[in-house]
């Protein structure tokens, strides 16, 4: 059986977008791995300067431009938001089990 997946919407030219993680993604914590080996790279596209990252409205770090920021996985439903130097923002939701 083949399942069609709709292509992700492309961000408008000049817009900030979260490239990773994709919207609606579900991640599983592996109980056999140490927590420090279970981090999710947060990556934005179209970012200018510093990018501030928030998970559930809590600051989790800063990256530069399109460089990734490693966020340690935590169980639950999460809203991830990126905000760049120009004040543009983007958000996405994921689930970690």
Helices and strands as residue ranges (DSSP letters): E 17-20, E 26-27, G 35-37, E 39-45, E 50-55, E 58-64, E 69-72, E 76-84, E 89-96
